[in-house]
Amino acid sequence: MASELPKALLVDMDDTILSYEAVGERCWREACLRFAPQVTGLDPEGLLGAIMASLAEYWHDPERNRRGRLDLGAARREIVSAAFTRLKVDAPVVQNGIADLFTEIREYAVEAIPGAIEALHILRRAGVRLALITNGASQPQRAKIQRFNLAPLFESILVEEEFGAGKPEPQVYLHSLEQIDAKPSEAWMVGDNL
């Protein structure tokens, strides 16, 4: 028996439509390899390990997570600074360079998850009402929406910074449902981190 499609689908962007986290470690490694030689005795792999540990610690804290989503550049500098502190290395110019290079190369490394955009086209043609909900700052999120031409697929797009709240706040989902004229009982939410 085939299951029926919902009237509406709320869709997350990062790590649901676009591969975001999957490219993170590769981009951090590239930044470490580029900058670690500028500090005598700094091992790029050891630095990468310290960054990954600082990353996990940073994003685990709910308040830092919320604040960091809205200013990724500052969050990344804070994460790299914590990694350098772990390693007992004082090199602020190098640590800022690593964070800034990571930000630059990460944006180019993000790509569509195979089949995700095609699935959205199929759902839209089937009459499912689609709303995009994404956490983060407006500029980088809108840049990804434009780069991957996602706007025409959705009747509503909600970006955390523009709306003033992000997932998992209930008003985010309720507002998006209202925008596409759907009730919670008529909708599904698809995402990696709801």
Secondary structure, DSSP 8 states (H G I E B T S, - for coil): ------SEEEEE-BTTTEE-GGGHHHHHHHHHHHHGGGSTT--HHHHHHHHHHHHHHHHHSHHHHHHHHH-HHHHHHHHHHHHHHHTT---HHHHHHHHHHHHHHHHHH-EE-TTHHHHHHHHHHTT-EEEEEE-S-HHHHHHHHHHTT-GGG-SEEEEHHHHT--TT-HHHHHHHHHHTT--GGGEEEE-S--
